Amino acid sequence: MKLLLEGLLPRLMPGWVAGQHFLCVAHQGKSDLDLSIPRKLSAWQYPGDRFVIVRDNDAADCVAVLKKIKGLCAAAGRPDTLVRLACQELEAWYLGDLEAVAAAFEQPKANTPALRKKFAHPDSWEKPSVELKRLIPSFQKGAGARAMAQHLRGAEHNRSHSYGKFVSGVQRVLSEMGSSST
């Protein structure tokens, strides 16, 4: 996730620089993330900074996961934290933009009408990473994230609903931060 976001966010949010305008913090799985949320959010001392938490849903109950994470954020004094889930995995975001997949992996046959129809609802696939590996046999998660970060387009070009929610959520947070500083 971190590899994708560090390359994607500066493309989607012109002027953003990793480490200056945003900081991606990787975690060693969902348990590590859950344990670190209260500690990191309550210890953060920079006024005006906002948090965005993104994680794979992995077939869990979306409502329950969101409620749990939002509860951890509120308990840490950061109820304004944006929480977004990639349904079911980050790779659904890739399948939502087959033009980007074709470009990132130099596989023009990855973007055909038949595949666009097959992946019309990428968030509904239980294991999008498996489907992506079938489509692009050389696919590796780390290298794939770096490649997709350079080609994934805005939400209007992506069929993944969870990707659209992520992008619009980040844009809303930026808008709120801009309006609160005036």
C-alpha positions in Angstrom: 0.0 0.0 0.0 2.8 2.4 1.0 4.6 1.9 -2.3 1.5 2.7 -4.3 0.4 5.7 -2.3 3.9 7.3 -2.3 3.9 7.3 -6.1 0.2 7.9 -6.7 -0.7 10.7 -4.3 1.8 13.3 -5.9 0.3 12.5 -9.3 -3.3 12.9 -8.1 -2.6 15.9 -5.8 -0.3 18.2 -7.8 2.4 19.7 -5.7 2.4 17.0 -3.0 5.8 15.7 -2.0 6.2 12.5 0.1 7.7 13.3 3.5 6.7 17.0 3.1 3.0 17.1 2.4 2.2 13.5 3.5 3.8 10.6 5.3 2.9 7.0 4.6 3.5 4.7 7.5 3.6 1.0 6.7 2.5 -1.6 9.2 3.1 -5.3 9.5 -0.5 -6.4 9.0 -3.8 -5.5 10.4 -3.0 -6.3 14.0 0.0 -4.1 14.0 -2.1 -1.3 12.5 -4.8 -1.7 15.1 -2.3 -1.6 17.9 -0.5 1.4 16.6 -3.5 3.6 15.9 -4.1 4.8 19.5 -0.5 5.3 20.2 0.5 7.2 17.0 -2.6 9.3 16.7 -2.6 10.4 20.4 1.2 11.1 20.3 1.1 13.3 17.2 2.0 16.8 18.1 1.6 18.8 14.9 -1.6 21.0 15.0 -3.7 20.9 11.8 -2.3 17.7 10.5 -4.9 15.1 9.4 -4.7 11.3 9.3 -5.9 8.9 6.6 -6.0 5.2 7.3 -6.2 2.8 4.4 -6.2 -0.9 4.6 -7.4 -4.0 2.7 -10.8 -5.3 3.8 -9.9 -9.0 3.0 -13.5 -10.3 3.1 -14.2 -8.9 6.6 -17.4 -7.1 7.5 -16.9 -3.6 6.1 -19.2 -1.9 8.6 -17.6 -3.6 11.6 -14.1 -2.9 10.4 -14.9 0.8 9.8 -16.6 1.1 13.2 -13.7 -0.5 15.0 -11.0 1.7 13.3 -13.1 4.9 13.7 -13.6 4.0 17.4 -9.8 3.7 17.8 -9.3 7.0 16.1 -11.9 8.8 18.3 -10.5 7.3 21.5 -7.1 8.6 20.5 -8.6 12.1 20.1 -8.6 12.1 16.3 -12.3 11.6 15.3 -11.6 13.5 12.1 -9.4 10.7 10.7 -10.4 9.5 7.3 -10.7 5.7 7.2 -10.9 3.9 3.9 -11.0 0.2 3.0 -9.7 -1.3 -0.3 -12.3 -3.9 -1.1 -11.3 -6.7 -0.9 -7.6 -6.0 -1.7 -5.6 -3.2 -3.1 -5.4 -5.0 -6.4 -9.1 -4.3 -7.0 -8.1 -0.7 -7.5 -5.7 -1.9 -10.3 -8.4 -4.1 -12.0 -10.7 -1.0 -11.9 -8.4 0.7 -14.4 -7.3 -1.9 -17.0 -5.8 0.9 -19.2 -3.4 1.6 -16.4 -2.6 -2.1 -16.0 -1.9 -2.5 -19.7 0.4 0.5 -19.6 2.2 -0.4 -16.3 3.0 -3.9 -17.4 3.3 -3.2 -21.2 0.5 -5.7 -21.8 -2.0 -4.2 -24.2 -4.1 -7.3 -24.1 -4.9 -6.6 -20.5 -7.3 -3.9 -21.6 -9.9 -5.6 -23.9 -13.7 -5.2 -24.0 -14.0 -8.8 -22.6 -11.8 -8.0 -19.6 -13.4 -4.7 -19.0 -16.7 -6.6 -18.8 -15.3 -9.3 -16.6 -13.9 -6.7 -14.1 -16.8 -4.3 -14.3 -17.1 -4.6 -10.5 -13.6 -5.1 -9.3 -14.4 -4.7 -5.6 -16.7 -7.7 -5.7 -13.8 -10.1 -6.5 -12.8 -12.0 -3.4 -9.1 -12.3 -4.4 -8.3 -9.6 -7.0 -4.6 -10.3 -6.5 -5.1 -13.8 -7.9 -7.0 -12.4 -10.9 -4.3 -9.9 -11.5 -1.6 -12.6 -11.4 -3.7 -14.6 -13.9 -3.8 -11.5 -16.2 -0.2 -10.5 -15.7 1.8 -13.7 -14.8 4.9 -11.7 -13.9 2.9 -9.6 -11.3 4.7 -9.1 -8.0 3.0 -7.0 -5.3 5.9 -4.5 -4.6 7.0 -4.0 -8.1 3.4 -3.9 -9.2 2.5 -1.2 -6.7 5.4 1.0 -8.0 4.4 0.4 -11.6 0.7 1.1 -11.0 1.5 4.3 -9.0 2.8 5.7 -12.3 -0.2 4.8 -14.3 -3.3 4.6 -12.1 -5.6 7.4 -13.0 -8.2 9.5 -11.2 -11.4 8.0 -9.8 -13.4 9.0 -12.9 -11.3 6.4 -14.9 -11.6 3.6 -12.3 -14.4 1.2 -11.8 -13.5 0.4 -8.2 -16.0 2.1 -5.9 -13.5 1.8 -2.9 -10.8 3.6 -5.0 -13.3 6.4 -5.8 -14.2 6.7 -2.1 -10.5 6.9 -1.2 -9.7 9.6 -3.8 -12.8 11.7 -3.0 -12.0 11.3 0.7 -8.5 12.6 0.4 -9.7 15.5 -1.8 -12.3 16.4 0.9 -9.7 16.3 3.6 -7.5 18.7 1.5 -10.4 21.0 1.0 -11.2 21.0 4.7 -7.6 21.7 5.6 -7.5 24.6 3.0 -10.7 26.2 4.3 -9.7 25.9 7.9 -6.4 27.7 7.3 -8.0 30.8 5.8 
